Amino acid sequence: MTPLATTTLALGPEWLKPDTIIEWLGPWALVGLALIVFAECGLLLGFFLPGDSLLFTAGLFVASGAIRTPLWLTCLILIVAAFAGNATGYAIGRKAGPAIFDKPKSRLFKPSHVAKTQEFFDKYGNRAIVLGRFVPVVRTFITVMAGVGQMEAKRYLTYSLIGGVAWAAGVTVLGYFLGQFDVVKNNIELMLILIVLLSVVPIIIEILRARRDRPKGAHAR
């Protein structure tokens, strides 16, 4: 598989660099990508994986012909992997959560934390599931916590699918079309850093909204 460009990516160790991962996987790149997306979206141990930058780089590789699978099929496979990962994480949280958090004397695993989680999803659930897709680490843990909080399965899976399409397909398509410009191909490091920074925007927006609404709530009391 031919590299798109020589990069000196400063986003972590060499083996976590998106282009290194895809090149190392060779003809199994798409299978490997699907497994990585699945792990990051559904398994707690996958929180450190480079989801956003990996999808963007996958789009670049499809555009260059390094990944020969058509764009539509690549996106479909990644959407399925993201949705399956979320469904798995939700099931883990729903089944194991009550037992793990049934420890009143524990500072971390308290039943009250489950109640607060449930309240959070009652208030922000739909938006949290969709926007959480675009935030590193959050997209790994939020799906398990949705299960822990006993969020309604139909509601969760519906918005998980919407978020999966927007994230898995959206970021890959973005990489595909931007990857056809020399300025992008020659500045992959800068583009991936930008993707990581943009992925934090949803959390910043929610924090600002919470601070804006807090005085109103306090005044109402």
C-alpha positions in Angstrom: 0.0 0.0 0.0 1.5 3.3 -1.1 1.6 6.1 1.5 -0.1 9.3 0.7 2.7 11.4 2.0 5.5 11.4 4.4 4.3 12.6 7.8 5.9 13.3 11.2 2.7 13.1 13.1 2.9 14.2 16.7 -0.4 12.7 17.9 1.0 9.8 19.8 3.3 6.8 19.3 4.1 5.5 15.8 1.9 2.5 16.1 -1.2 4.7 16.8 -0.7 7.0 13.8 -3.6 6.5 11.4 -1.5 6.2 8.2 0.8 3.7 9.9 -2.1 1.6 11.0 -3.7 1.5 7.6 -0.4 0.8 5.8 0.4 -1.9 8.3 -2.9 -3.6 7.7 -2.3 -3.7 4.0 -5.1 -5.6 2.1 -6.9 -6.1 5.3 -7.1 -2.3 6.0 -10.9 -2.1 5.9 -11.4 -5.1 8.1 -8.9 -3.7 10.6 -10.6 -0.3 10.5 -14.0 -1.8 11.2 -12.6 -3.7 14.2 -10.9 -0.6 15.5 -14.1 1.5 15.2 -16.1 -1.3 16.8 -13.7 -1.5 19.8 -13.6 2.3 20.3 -17.4 2.6 20.2 -18.2 -0.4 22.3 -15.3 -1.8 24.4 -14.0 0.3 27.3 -10.4 -0.7 26.4 -10.7 1.0 23.1 -10.8 4.6 24.4 -7.2 5.4 23.3 -7.8 4.5 19.7 -7.6 7.3 17.0 -11.2 7.2 15.8 -11.7 10.6 14.1 -8.3 10.9 12.6 -8.4 7.2 11.5 -11.7 7.7 9.6 -10.4 10.9 8.0 -7.2 9.1 6.9 -9.3 6.2 5.6 -11.1 8.7 3.3 -7.7 10.0 2.1 -6.6 6.5 1.3 -9.8 5.7 -0.6 -9.4 8.9 -2.6 -5.8 7.9 -3.5 -6.7 4.4 -4.4 -4.6 2.9 -1.6 -7.8 1.4 -0.3 -9.6 0.0 -3.3 -13.0 -0.5 -1.8 -15.6 2.1 -3.1 -16.3 5.0 -0.8 -20.0 4.0 -0.4 -19.1 0.5 0.7 -16.3 1.7 3.0 -18.8 4.1 4.7 -21.4 1.4 5.0 -19.0 -1.0 6.7 -17.7 1.6 9.1 -21.3 2.7 10.0 -22.2 -1.0 10.8 -19.1 -1.3 12.9 -19.8 1.9 14.8 -23.5 0.9 15.4 -22.5 -2.7 16.4 -19.9 -1.3 18.8 -22.5 1.0 20.5 -25.0 -1.8 20.7 -22.4 -4.0 22.4 -21.3 -1.3 24.8 -24.9 -0.6 25.7 -25.6 -4.2 26.4 -22.5 -4.5 28.6 -23.6 -1.4 30.6 -27.2 -2.6 30.9 -26.2 -6.1 32.1 -23.1 -5.5 34.2 -23.8 -1.9 35.3 -26.3 -2.6 38.1 -24.0 -5.2 39.7 -20.9 -3.0 39.4 -22.7 0.1 40.8 -24.5 -1.6 43.6 -21.9 -0.6 46.2 -23.3 2.2 48.4 -20.0 2.6 50.4 -17.8 2.9 47.2 -16.8 6.4 46.2 -16.9 5.5 42.5 -19.5 2.7 42.1 -22.5 4.2 43.9 -26.1 3.6 43.0 -26.5 7.4 43.2 -24.2 7.6 40.2 -26.5 5.4 38.2 -29.4 7.7 39.1 -27.5 10.8 38.1 -26.6 9.0 34.8 -30.2 8.3 34.1 -31.1 11.9 34.9 -28.4 13.1 32.5 -29.8 11.0 29.6 -33.3 12.0 30.4 -32.3 15.6 30.0 -29.6 15.4 27.2 -30.0 11.8 26.0 -30.7 12.2 22.3 -28.3 15.0 21.8 -25.6 13.4 24.0 -25.7 10.1 22.0 -25.3 11.9 18.7 -22.7 14.6 19.7 -20.8 12.1 21.9 -19.8 10.3 18.7 -17.6 13.2 17.8 -15.7 13.4 21.1 -12.7 11.2 21.7 -13.0 9.0 24.9 -16.5 10.2 25.5 -17.8 8.1 22.6 -16.3 5.0 24.3 -17.8 5.6 27.7 -21.1 7.3 27.0 -22.5 4.1 25.3 -21.7 2.0 28.3 -23.2 4.6 30.7 -26.3 4.7 28.5 -26.8 1.1 29.4 -25.9 1.6 33.1 -28.5 4.4 33.2 -31.1 2.0 31.7 -31.8 4.3 28.8 -34.6 2.9 26.7 -33.1 0.5 24.1 -35.2 1.7 21.1 -34.4 5.3 21.8 -30.7 4.7 22.3 -30.3 2.5 19.2 -32.2 5.0 17.0 -30.0 7.9 18.0 -26.9 5.7 18.0 -27.6 4.9 14.4 -28.0 8.6 13.5 -24.8 9.5 15.2 -23.0 6.5 13.6 -24.0 7.6 10.1 -23.0 11.3 10.8 -19.7 10.3 12.4 -18.4 7.2 10.5 -19.6 8.3 7.1 -19.3 12.0 7.6 -15.7 12.1 8.7 -14.7 9.5 6.1 -16.4 11.4 3.2 -14.7 14.6 4.5 -11.3 12.9 4.2 -12.2 11.5 0.8 -13.0 14.9 -0.8 -10.5 17.0 1.0 -7.8 14.4 0.2 -8.1 15.2 -3.4 -6.5 18.6 -2.8 -2.7 18.9 -2.7 -2.7 21.3 0.3 -4.4 18.6 2.4 -2.3 15.7 1.1 0.9 17.7 1.8 -0.3 18.7 5.3 -1.8 15.6 6.8 -0.4 16.2 10.2 -2.0 19.6 10.4 -5.3 18.3 9.1 -5.4 15.5 11.7 -4.6 17.9 14.5 -7.4 20.1 13.3 -9.8 17.1 13.3 -8.9 16.3 16.9 -9.4 19.9 18.0 -12.8 20.1 16.2 -13.9 16.9 17.9 -13.7 18.7 21.2 -16.0 21.5 20.1 -19.3 19.7 21.1 -18.1 19.3 24.7 -17.1 23.0 24.8 -20.6 24.0 23.5 -22.3 21.8 26.1 -20.2 23.2 29.0 -21.0 26.8 27.9 -24.7 26.0 27.7 -24.6 24.4 31.1 -22.9 27.5 32.6 -25.4 29.8 30.8 -28.4 27.8 32.2 -27.0 27.3 35.7 -28.0 30.8 37.1 -31.5 30.3 35.8 -31.9 27.1 37.6 -30.3 28.5 40.8 -32.7 31.5 40.6 -35.7 29.2 40.2 -34.9 27.5 43.5 
